[in-house]
Amino acid sequence: MTVEGYFEICVDQQENYHQIRFWHYFSHHQSMKHIVKILTLLMAISALWIGLLQTSILPHGHAWLLPIYFIVSLGCYGLLMVGVGLMTFPTCPREGVLLQQDIDEAKEHLKQKGIDINSN
């Protein structure tokens, strides 16, 4: 059940006023959850990096390069996700047929107006 569907059901039942307010608030603040997750992850990584700089677990020269390694790794992950998305991009044959019909209709309409679209 979607949040909107739940919202509509609760509007019909006036006793659930507080649930309506909660779900309405919840539906508008989904993006805040993502921002909080990202900031928490960045803070944890920063704390780990600072901890590695303070201790002698890794050589000091390598610990300073960890943010660069992280950014390069993040870029590689992003490229991988784009590649996977392109490889698994869904084809929509029905939509292709509808698009071709729209193109044919537009060509016919322009032909009726006296515009030649086949000349190069």
VEXDREN-2710 file (C-alpha; in Angstrom, 1 decimal):
% VEXDREN-2710
k/r/px/py/pz
1/MET/0.0/0.0/0.0
2/THR/1.4/3.4/-0.9
3/VAL/1.6/6.3/1.4
4/GLU/-0.9/8.2/-0.6
5/GLY/-3.3/5.2/-0.4
6/TYR/-2.8/5.0/3.3
7/PHE/-3.4/8.8/3.5
8/GLU/-6.7/8.5/1.7
9/ILE/-7.9/5.6/3.8
10/CYS/-7.1/7.5/7.0
11/VAL/-8.9/10.7/5.8
12/ASP/-12.1/8.6/5.6
13/GLN/-11.6/7.5/9.2
14/GLN/-11.4/10.7/11.2
15/GLU/-10.2/9.0/14.4
16/ASN/-6.8/8.4/12.8
17/TYR/-5.8/12.1/12.6
18/HIS/-2.4/11.6/14.3
19/GLN/-1.6/8.8/11.8
20/ILE/-2.4/11.1/8.9
21/ARG/-0.1/13.8/10.2
22/PHE/2.7/11.2/10.8
23/TRP/2.4/9.7/7.3
24/HIS/2.1/13.1/5.7
25/TYR/5.3/14.2/7.5
26/PHE/7.0/10.9/6.7
27/SER/6.2/11.2/2.9
28/HIS/7.8/14.6/2.6
29/HIS/11.0/13.9/4.5
30/GLN/12.3/10.8/2.7
31/SER/15.2/12.8/1.1
32/MET/16.3/13.9/4.5
33/LYS/16.9/10.3/5.5
34/HIS/19.2/9.8/2.6
35/ILE/21.1/13.0/3.5
36/VAL/21.5/11.8/7.1
37/LYS/22.7/8.4/5.9
38/ILE/25.3/10.0/3.6
39/LEU/26.5/12.4/6.3
40/THR/26.7/9.6/8.9
41/LEU/28.8/7.5/6.4
42/LEU/31.1/10.4/5.7
43/MET/31.6/11.1/9.4
44/ALA/32.3/7.4/10.1
45/ILE/34.9/7.3/7.3
46/SER/36.4/10.5/8.5
47/ALA/36.7/9.2/12.0
48/LEU/38.3/6.0/10.7
49/TRP/40.8/8.0/8.7
50/ILE/41.7/10.3/11.6
51/GLY/42.1/7.3/13.8
52/LEU/44.4/5.7/11.3
53/LEU/46.4/9.0/11.1
54/GLN/46.7/9.1/14.9
55/THR/47.8/5.5/15.3
56/SER/50.6/3.7/13.7
57/ILE/48.6/0.9/12.1
58/LEU/49.3/2.1/8.6
59/PRO/52.5/4.0/7.5
60/HIS/51.9/7.7/7.7
61/GLY/52.4/8.3/4.0
62/HIS/49.8/5.7/3.1
63/ALA/47.2/7.0/5.6
64/TRP/47.4/10.5/4.0
65/LEU/46.4/9.0/0.6
66/LEU/43.3/7.1/1.9
67/PRO/40.9/10.0/0.9
68/ILE/42.3/9.9/-2.6
69/TYR/41.9/6.1/-2.7
70/PHE/38.4/6.5/-1.4
71/ILE/37.4/9.0/-4.1
72/VAL/39.0/6.9/-6.9
73/SER/37.1/3.8/-5.6
74/LEU/33.9/5.8/-5.4
75/GLY/34.4/6.9/-9.0
76/CYS/35.1/3.3/-10.1
77/TYR/31.9/2.2/-8.3
78/GLY/29.9/4.9/-10.0
79/LEU/31.2/3.9/-13.5
80/LEU/30.5/0.3/-12.7
81/MET/26.9/1.1/-11.7
82/VAL/26.4/3.2/-14.9
83/GLY/27.8/0.3/-17.0
84/VAL/25.5/-2.3/-15.3
85/GLY/22.6/0.1/-15.8
86/LEU/23.3/0.4/-19.5
87/MET/23.8/-3.4/-19.9
88/THR/20.5/-4.1/-18.2
89/PHE/18.5/-1.2/-19.7
90/PRO/15.0/-2.6/-20.5
91/THR/13.7/-2.5/-24.0
92/CYS/10.2/-1.4/-24.6
93/PRO/9.0/-2.8/-27.9
94/ARG/5.4/-1.6/-27.4
95/GLU/6.6/2.0/-26.7
96/GLY/8.9/1.8/-29.8
97/VAL/5.9/0.9/-32.0
98/LEU/3.9/3.8/-30.4
99/LEU/6.8/6.2/-31.0
100/GLN/7.1/5.1/-34.7
101/GLN/3.3/5.6/-35.1
102/ASP/3.7/9.1/-33.7
103/ILE/6.6/9.8/-36.1
104/ASP/4.5/8.6/-39.0
105/GLU/1.6/10.8/-38.0
106/ALA/3.8/13.8/-37.7
107/LYS/5.3/13.1/-41.1
108/GLU/1.8/12.8/-42.6
109/HIS/0.8/16.0/-40.9
110/LEU/3.8/17.9/-42.2
111/LYS/3.2/16.4/-45.7
112/GLN/-0.4/17.8/-45.6
113/LYS/1.1/21.2/-44.7
114/GLY/3.3/21.0/-47.8
115/ILE/6.6/20.5/-45.9
116/ASP/9.0/18.0/-47.5
117/ILE/10.9/16.3/-44.7
118/ASN/12.6/13.6/-46.9
119/SER/15.0/16.0/-48.7
120/ASN/18.6/16.1/-47.4
END
